[in-house]
Structures are given as C-alpha cells and as structure tokens.
Amino acid sequence: MAIKYTFTLTSDDRRRPLPHKIIIGLGINESVRHIAMKFLGWVLFHRDRLSIDTDLENDSIPFVPDLVEIGYDMRPVLWVECGDCSTAKLHKIAVKCPEAQIWILKPSADEAHALLRTMKKEEFRRDRYGIIAFDPAFFEEVCGLVRERNAFHLFRADLEGGTIQFDLNQLWFDTQFETFRY
C-alpha cells in the first residue's frame, strides 16, 4: 500500500485561498524530505491549475514534474523541481518547455550555490531559471513534523519578498528563504 500524506489547509492570506485539503503520495525513491519540499513549493506557487506529480502525457517531454501548471494550450507554464535534479534534466526541460517558468527548490543555500556554479560551468541559458533556498534548520524542523495527517494554516507567503509564515501541526514558523535567478 502506498503511503499518502494528507494536508488539511486553511489560509489568512487573501492572495492564496487554499483548498480544504491536498494529498501527496510518496513516490518510489522518495522520502519525507521530498514530500515536505513538494508541499512547501505547492504553498509558495499555489494557483488554481497547479498540480503535483502530474504525467504530462506528452511523448516529447519524458519527465514528470514535482509541481506543474498546465496552460489552456496543454503546455506547461510553470515547472517546479524539488530537491535533487540533474542539470541534464533541467537543460532538457528548458528546451522542451520554452514558455514555462522553471523553478528549483533546494533545502539550503549551499546546495543552491552549488547548482548555480554548475549551471554557470555548463553554460546554461540565462534568465530561464529560479532557485529557492530554504534555511536548512527550518527545513529539517518541517521534515520532522510531517506526518501522514497534517494540519496547516497559512498566515502569509511572499515569493518575491522571500518570506513565509504558517502553522504546521500546531508549531509556528516565520522564516525567510533566498531566491536566485539564473
């Protein structure tokens, strides 16, 4: 039986009216860390058409994104990778989805800087990628709180300002994250 993580949601942020509940399944070779990263990404990028682990059913795009928003033309307009992702995959995503915003979430600034160095070394196209780096202590604490059933209340999330305030399983978080563009 597959493990599923249920998040019951409420929000005070008028710009982010969250649905009542979402369920994230634990995929093959995934850990609670990956579930926590997907969930945080889902909250930060939340939109009506955002989905988790959706097969695009497109032979020319052989990947399943962690988070994706599909436009009305059935092409990705937002693609989010959470945690580890090869640079070869990132390059292919940029080529196969030229209209999509591409974001990568990392659990620490060190991992984000390592990715940025690799992108520069491999001469990635500029102005195509966004990277979010969480505070490692914050991320580890969130991972330690994630259970199969979770209660989440969002107070405020600001992607541009790099801040998020929420309550997860009755523990308050008010943290900042770094955003990089490449």
Secondary structure as the mmCIF struct_conf table of DSSP 4:
data_model
#
loop_
_struct_conf.conf_type_id
_struct_conf.id
_struct_conf.beg_label_comp_id
_struct_conf.beg_label_asym_id
_struct_conf.beg_label_seq_id
_struct_conf.end_label_comp_id
_struct_conf.end_label_asym_id
_struct_conf.end_label_seq_id
STRN STRN1 LYS A 4 SER A 11
TURN_TY1_P TURN_TY1_P1 ARG A 14 ARG A 15
BEND BEND1 HIS A 20 HIS A 20
STRN STRN2 LYS A 21 GLY A 25
TURN_TY1_P TURN_TY1_P2 ILE A 28 ASN A 29
HELX_RH_AL_P HELX_RH_AL_P1 VAL A 32 LEU A 44
TURN_TY1_P TURN_TY1_P3 PHE A 45 PHE A 45
TURN_TY1_P TURN_TY1_P4 ASP A 48 ARG A 49
STRN STRN3 LEU A 50 ILE A 52
BEND BEND2 ASP A 53 ASP A 53
TURN_TY1_P TURN_TY1_P5 ASP A 59 SER A 60
BEND BEND3 ASP A 66 ASP A 66
STRN STRN4 LEU A 67 ILE A 70
TURN_TY1_P TURN_TY1_P6 TYR A 72 ASP A 73
BEND BEND4 MET A 74 ARG A 75
STRN STRN5 PRO A 76 CYS A 82
BEND BEND5 GLY A 83 GLY A 83
HELX_RH_AL_P HELX_RH_AL_P2 THR A 87 LYS A 96
TURN_TY1_P TURN_TY1_P7 PRO A 98 GLU A 99
BEND BEND6 ALA A 100 ALA A 100
STRN STRN6 GLN A 101 LYS A 106
BEND BEND7 PRO A 107 SER A 108
HELX_RH_AL_P HELX_RH_AL_P3 ALA A 109 LYS A 121
TURN_TY1_P TURN_TY1_P8 GLU A 122 GLU A 123
HELX_LH_PP_P HELX_LH_PP_P1 PHE A 124 ARG A 125
BEND BEND8 ARG A 126 ARG A 128
STRN STRN7 TYR A 129 ALA A 133
HELX_RH_AL_P HELX_RH_AL_P4 PRO A 136 LEU A 145
BEND BEND9 GLU A 148 GLU A 148
STRN STRN8 ARG A 149 ASP A 158
TURN_TY1_P TURN_TY1_P9 LEU A 159 GLY A 162
STRN STRN9 THR A 163 LEU A 168
TURN_TY1_P TURN_TY1_P10 ASN A 169 GLN A 170
STRN STRN10 LEU A 171 GLN A 176
STRN STRN11 GLU A 178 ARG A 181
#
